[in-house]
Amino acid sequence: MQDNSINQLKKEYMNTPIPSELDFMIKKAFRENKINVSTNSKSLTKLIKITASIAAAIAVLTIGINTSPVFAEALSKVPVVSSIVKVLTFKEFKVNENNFQANIKVPAIEGLENKELQNSLNDKYLKQNKRLYEEFMKDTEELKTLGGGHMGIDAGYQIKTDNDKLLSIGRYVVNTAGSSSTTFQYDTIDKQKQILITLPSLFMDDSYIEIISKNIKEQMLQQINTDEGKIYWVEGGNSEGIPDSEFFKSIDTEQSFYINNAGKLVISFNKYEVAPGYMGTPKFEIPTEAIADILVGNEYIK
């Protein structure tokens, strides 16, 4: 009777399913230590030691999680490696014909779990750049029929911010035909929440428009007073000959912006939008204390 009981227990033990984690770890240990269970007793002894160590480690881990809330909470805070979000050049449109040059790089985002957002942005980037190329080719053909001329376009992208939380992509277009014009558009993505951040979403109400506009005017005047080489089209500035109607008065509701690596809000303007062409594409970092009272929170702006 006793022997039968022992045999029954042995049978039940041998038929107990091995947890997948333990099974994986044991097989991995076999491979790493090049163990063959059919070899000599020395290898078998080594196998027993490794298996016992793995089993003990899993037992400690299981007991720790089940019996200690602190242990479980600490384990939950261990960072998990997620997919890497990156930006690469998806397509290039190039033209190099005497007086006509085009270099258009189309960015594409990879690694977002939110495929709807990723696809919508990539589709936007492709459509916009394809339209730039088609318009450029149409314009060059018209110029050729008129006897020729000079025309160029350079479009691409810059990564302004890339950290654990945020990704900010700046897309630029430089048109050259006699003089040049430059525009910038930005997209800022919360990589953890998988959402696109808009300027209005950062604030409790639309009072941000007036507050940020006032701060930018102050920065413009300060720069003018400290650097005589700076010119802005702003009331009280040094923009002689510019009618008051052309003065900078307010940012747009969806003004171009990005959040830099320091967690500061940066407002961007296109070439000729608020200053002469030689000033390029002016950017203004907004002091956080100027907008702290109207921010939704401090998750993005520090």
C-alpha positions in Angstrom: 0.0 0.0 0.0 2.8 2.4 0.9 4.6 1.6 -2.3 1.4 2.3 -4.3 1.0 5.7 -2.6 4.5 6.7 -3.3 4.2 5.6 -7.0 1.0 7.6 -7.3 2.6 10.7 -5.8 5.6 10.2 -8.2 3.2 9.9 -11.1 1.3 13.1 -10.2 4.6 14.9 -9.7 6.0 13.9 -13.1 2.7 14.8 -14.8 2.6 18.4 -13.3 2.9 20.8 -16.1 6.0 23.0 -16.1 5.3 26.7 -16.2 6.2 28.2 -19.5 8.7 30.6 -17.9 10.5 27.8 -16.1 10.5 25.6 -19.2 12.0 28.5 -21.2 14.7 29.2 -18.6 15.7 25.5 -18.3 16.0 25.1 -22.1 18.0 28.3 -22.3 20.3 27.0 -19.5 20.8 23.8 -21.5 21.8 25.7 -24.6 24.1 28.1 -22.8 25.9 25.3 -20.8 25.8 22.8 -23.7 24.3 20.1 -21.6 23.0 16.9 -23.0 20.9 14.9 -20.5 22.0 11.7 -22.0 25.7 12.3 -21.1 27.6 11.3 -18.0 26.9 11.8 -14.4 29.1 14.9 -14.2 26.9 16.7 -16.7 23.8 15.4 -14.9 25.1 16.8 -11.6 25.6 20.2 -13.4 22.1 20.0 -14.8 20.6 19.4 -11.4 22.4 22.4 -9.9 21.2 24.7 -12.7 17.7 23.5 -12.6 17.5 23.8 -8.8 18.9 27.4 -9.1 16.3 28.4 -11.7 13.5 26.8 -9.7 14.6 28.5 -6.5 14.8 31.9 -8.3 11.3 31.5 -9.7 10.0 30.4 -6.3 11.4 33.4 -4.6 10.0 35.7 -7.3 6.6 34.1 -7.1 6.5 34.2 -3.3 7.7 37.7 -3.3 5.0 38.9 -5.6 2.2 37.0 -3.9 3.1 37.9 -0.3 4.6 41.4 -0.5 2.7 44.3 -2.0 5.8 46.5 -1.7 7.8 43.9 -3.7 5.1 43.7 -6.4 4.8 47.5 -6.6 8.6 47.9 -7.0 8.6 45.3 -9.7 5.8 47.1 -11.6 8.0 50.2 -11.8 10.8 48.4 -13.6 10.9 50.0 -17.1 9.8 47.7 -19.9 11.6 48.1 -23.2 9.0 49.3 -25.7 9.1 49.9 -29.5 11.6 52.6 -30.6 9.9 55.5 -32.3 12.1 56.9 -35.0 11.9 59.1 -38.1 13.5 58.2 -41.4 13.5 59.4 -45.0 10.7 57.5 -46.7 11.1 59.0 -50.2 13.0 61.7 -52.1 12.0 63.8 -55.1 15.0 65.1 -56.9 15.5 67.3 -60.0 18.8 68.6 -61.3 18.4 70.3 -64.6 20.6 73.3 -65.3 18.7 76.2 -63.6 16.1 74.0 -62.0 16.9 72.1 -58.8 14.7 70.3 -56.4 15.6 68.2 -53.3 12.5 67.1 -51.4 12.8 64.6 -48.6 9.7 62.9 -47.2 9.9 61.9 -43.6 8.1 58.9 -42.1 7.6 57.9 -38.5 8.1 54.3 -37.4 7.5 52.6 -34.1 4.3 54.2 -32.8 1.8 51.8 -31.4 -1.0 54.1 -32.4 -1.0 53.1 -36.1 -3.9 55.4 -36.9 -1.8 58.4 -35.8 1.3 57.2 -37.4 -0.4 56.5 -40.7 -2.2 59.8 -40.8 1.0 61.8 -40.2 2.9 59.8 -42.8 0.1 60.2 -45.3 0.1 63.9 -44.7 3.9 64.2 -45.1 3.8 62.2 -48.4 0.8 64.1 -49.9 2.3 67.5 -49.0 5.7 66.8 -50.5 4.3 65.1 -53.5 2.2 68.3 -54.1 5.4 70.4 -53.7 7.1 68.3 -56.4 4.2 68.4 -58.8 3.8 72.2 -58.4 7.6 72.6 -58.9 7.5 70.6 -62.1 4.5 72.5 -63.4 6.2 75.9 -62.7 9.5 74.8 -64.4 7.6 73.8 -67.5 5.9 77.2 -67.6 9.2 79.0 -67.2 10.7 77.0 -70.0 8.0 78.1 -72.4 8.7 81.7 -71.3 12.4 81.4 -72.2 13.8 79.9 -69.0 14.7 81.1 -65.6 16.0 80.0 -62.2 14.0 78.0 -59.7 14.7 75.8 -56.8 13.1 74.1 -53.9 14.6 72.4 -50.8 12.3 70.6 -48.4 13.1 68.3 -45.6 12.8 67.8 -41.9 14.6 68.3 -38.6 14.2 66.5 -35.3 13.9 69.2 -32.7 13.2 67.0 -29.7 13.6 63.3 -29.1 13.5 62.0 -25.6 11.6 59.4 -23.6 8.4 61.5 -23.6 8.3 63.7 -26.7 9.1 63.7 -30.4 9.0 67.0 -32.2 9.5 67.0 -36.0 10.1 70.3 -37.9 9.4 70.2 -41.6 10.7 73.0 -43.7 10.3 74.3 -47.3 12.7 76.7 -48.9 11.6 78.1 -52.2 14.1 79.9 -54.4 13.0 82.0 -57.4 14.9 85.3 -57.4 14.5 85.6 -53.6 13.8 82.8 -51.2 11.0 82.0 -48.7 11.1 79.6 -45.9 8.3 78.0 -44.0 8.4 75.6 -41.0 5.7 73.3 -39.6 6.0 71.2 -36.5 4.4 68.1 -35.1 4.9 67.2 -31.4 4.0 63.7 -30.3 3.6 62.3 -26.8 5.3 58.9 -27.4 4.0 57.4 -24.2 0.3 58.4 -24.6 0.6 58.1 -28.4 -1.1 61.4 -29.1 -0.4 64.5 -31.2 -0.1 67.6 -29.0 -1.7 70.8 -30.2 -1.1 74.3 -28.9 -4.7 74.7 -27.5 -4.4 71.4 -25.7 -1.7 72.8 -23.5 -3.9 75.5 -22.0 -7.1 75.8 -19.9 -8.6 78.4 -22.2 -7.7 80.7 -25.2 -6.2 83.4 -23.0 -2.8 81.9 -24.0 -3.1 83.7 -27.3 -3.0 87.2 -25.7 -0.4 86.2 -23.0 2.0 84.6 -25.4 1.6 87.4 -28.0 2.4 90.0 -25.3 5.5 88.1 -24.2 6.8 87.8 -27.8 6.4 91.5 -28.3 8.4 92.2 -25.2 11.1 89.8 -26.4 11.2 91.5 -29.8 11.6 95.0 -28.3 14.3 93.7 -25.9 16.2 92.2 -28.8 15.9 95.4 -30.8 17.2 97.5 -27.9 20.2 95.2 -27.2 21.2 94.4 -30.8 20.9 97.1 -33.4 21.1 94.4 -36.1 17.7 93.0 -35.1 14.6 94.2 -36.8 11.0 93.1 -36.0 7.8 94.5 -37.4 6.3 95.4 -34.1 4.8 98.6 -32.6 7.5 100.6 -30.8 10.3 98.9 -32.8 12.6 100.0 -35.5 10.6 99.0 -38.6 10.6 102.3 -40.5 8.5 102.4 -43.6 6.3 99.4 -42.6 2.6 100.3 -42.2 1.0 99.7 -38.8 -1.2 97.1 -40.5 1.8 94.9 -41.0 2.9 94.9 -37.4 2.8 91.7 -35.4 -0.2 91.8 -33.2 -1.0 88.2 -32.2 -0.1 84.6 -32.7 -2.7 82.3 -34.4 -4.8 79.9 -32.5 -2.7 77.0 -34.0 0.6 78.9 -34.3 3.6 76.8 -35.3 5.3 75.5 -32.1 7.4 72.8 -30.6 8.5 71.8 -27.1 12.3 71.6 -26.7 14.3 69.1 -24.7 14.3 71.5 -21.8 10.5 71.3 -21.6 10.1 74.9 -22.9 7.4 76.1 -25.3 9.0 77.5 -28.5 6.8 79.6 -30.9 8.0 79.8 -34.5 7.4 82.2 -37.4 8.0 81.8 -41.1 10.4 83.9 -43.0 8.9 87.4 -43.7 6.1 86.8 -41.3 7.2 89.2 -38.5 10.6 90.4 -39.7 12.7 91.1 -42.8 14.0 88.1 -44.8 17.5 88.3 -43.4 16.1 87.5 -39.9 15.3 84.0 -41.2 12.5 82.1 -39.3 12.3 83.8 -35.9 11.7 81.6 -32.8 10.8 82.6 -29.3 11.2 80.5 -26.2 8.3 81.4 -23.9 9.3 81.6 -20.2 7.3 79.0 -18.2 6.5 81.5 -15.5 4.7 83.7 -18.1 2.2 80.9 -18.9 2.2 78.8 -15.7 -1.2 79.9 -14.5 -3.0 78.9 -17.7 -1.3 75.6 -18.4 -3.4 72.4 -18.1 -0.5 70.8 -16.2 3.2 70.6 -16.1 3.5 67.3 -17.9 5.1 68.8 -21.0 6.0 72.4 -20.1 8.6 72.6 -17.3 
